[in-house]
Amino acid sequence: MREGRRISLVAVMVAACIGSNYALIGVPNFKVMDLLVFVSGFVFGPMIGASVGILAWTVYGILNPYGFVPQIWIATMLSESIYGLAGGIFAKLIPITGSSDHRAGLSILFGATGFLLTLLYDLITNIAFALTFNVPIIAALIAGIPFALIHEASNAVLFGICSIPLISILDRSLRGEFRGLGAWRP
């Protein structure tokens, strides 16, 4: 039963990544997907977390409302996997349980991590854009600054505020302890 629950939760995370990207299509560079991939890595391990990112971008990249460019698609798939890998590594190093002071420190750490991972993601994808469209790399990086700042700042806030609650919910769901509000009880 636990393995079936695990597979179902991974599928839900991939679907949530894809759905959140479509739902937020009108808000440039504000994405919940990065947080969901990081949390997937934290709860399910680095390889599954990376797979969630790759699978989500496999679907979203092909059916992207902004168009399909294979080089950009590959760069985003691989860059998104970094969030899942980092989440899995963090899970091995940092316990979530502890005092409220410990959790406050973790929130700050997760926020900073979200910022740094997104900086790396933006750097890789902007370089891929420059190489794909024969734009000087420095010009692509400079032109991307406003979008990158929105992406990095919003991820810092999302990772800082939402990581611990989402990790706790997924962990309880994985163990079969979470029933949700008003959910049917066997």
N, C-alpha and C positions, 0 to 999 in steps of 0.2 A: 504493500500500500504506500509506503513512504516513497518509493521510486516513482510510482505513478503520480503522486502529489508533487514531487520534485519536477518532473517533466511538465506537468500542467502549469506549475508556477513559472517555469522558464518560458513556456509558450505565452503565458499572460504577460510577462515582462516584455517580450518581443512585440506583442500586439500593443501594449501600452506605449512603447517607444514609437511605433509607427503611428498610432492614433494621435498621440500628443503632438507629433511633428505636423500632421495634417491640421489638427485643431488650432495650432499656433502659427499657421502659415503666414498670417497677416502681421505677425509681430517679428520683425527682423532680428535674427540672432538671439532670440530668447527661446531656449530649448530645454524641455524637461528630460529629453532622451538621454543626455549625458549623465544626469543624476541617476536615472533608472539603470543605465549600464553599469555605473560605478557600484550601486547598491547590489545589483545582480552578482557582480564579482565578489563583493564582500560576503554575501550570503552563500553563494553556490561555488565559489572558488574562481581563480583567475582565468582558467580556460573556458569555463561556461560563461563567465562575465564577458570575456572577449568575444565569444560566439554570439552572445545576445547582441552586442554592438554590430558585429558583422552581418548577422541575419537581418537585423532591423534595417541597416543601410542597404542590404541586398534588395529588399523590397522597396523601401522608400526611394532609393537612388534610381531604380529602374522606372518607377512611377512618380518621378519627381515633377511637381508642377512647374519648376523652373527649367526643365529640360534635362536631357540625359547626355552626359559627356563621359565616355568610359574612363579617361584618365582621372577625372575629378571623382568619379564614383569609386574607383579603386582607392584613391587617396583618402576619401572620407570613410570608407569601410575599415581600412587599416588604422586610421587615426582614431576612429571611435572605439576600436578594440582596446586602446590604451587605457580608457576609463575602467573597463572591466578587469584588465590585468592589474591596475593599481588598486582597485577595490579588493581583489583577492589577496594581494600582498599585504594591504593594510589589515585585513582580517586575521592574518597569521601573526601580526606584530602587536595589534592594539585590541585589548578587550573593551567591549561596549559597557559591560556592567561596572558599577561603581557609584560613587557619591555624585551628588549634583554638581560639585566643583569639577569632578573628573569629566562629567558629561559636557559641562560648559567649555572646558579645555578642548574636548574632542570636537565640539561644534566649531570652534575657532580653527582647529587643525583641519577639519574637513572643508571648511570654507576656503582656507588658504590652498588646500590641495585642489579643490575645484578650480580655483583661479589659475594655478600653475599648469594643471593638465589642459585647461582650455587654451592657455597661452601656447602650449606646445601644439595642440590640435590646430589652432588658427595659423600658426607658423607653417606647419606642414601643408595644410590645405591651400594657403596663399602661395606658397612656393610651387605647389602642383598647378595651381591656376596660371602662375607666371610662365612656367615651362610649357604648359599645354597651349597657351595662346600667344607665346613668344613675346611676352611683356617683360621688361627688365624686372628682376626680382625685387630690387629696392623700391621701384615704383609700385609694384603690387602690394608690398608690405605697407608702404605709406598710405596708399589709397584704402587699404583695409583697416586702418587704425580705428576709425569710428565704429565700424561693425564689430571689430575684435573687442574693443572696450565694453560694448554692450554685452557681448557674449561672455566675456571673462567676469565682469562685475555681476551679471545675473547668475552665473554659475557659482560664484563665490557665495552669494546670498542663499541660493537654493541648496547647495551642498551643506552650508553651515546650519541652516534651519531644518532641512528635511531629511538628511541622511540617517540620523539616529532613529527618528520615528519610523521611517520606512524599513530600515534594517530590522527593527524590533517586530514590526508587523509581519514581514516576510519570514523571519525566523520562527515566530509563533505559528504562522500558517504552515510552514514546513513540518513542524512538530505536531500539527493537528490540534493546537490549543486555541487557535483564533477562530471564532465563529462569526464575528461581525455583529453589528448592532441589529437586533431583531432577527437574526438568522435562524433558520430551522435547526432544531437540535434533535439528533437521533435518540 
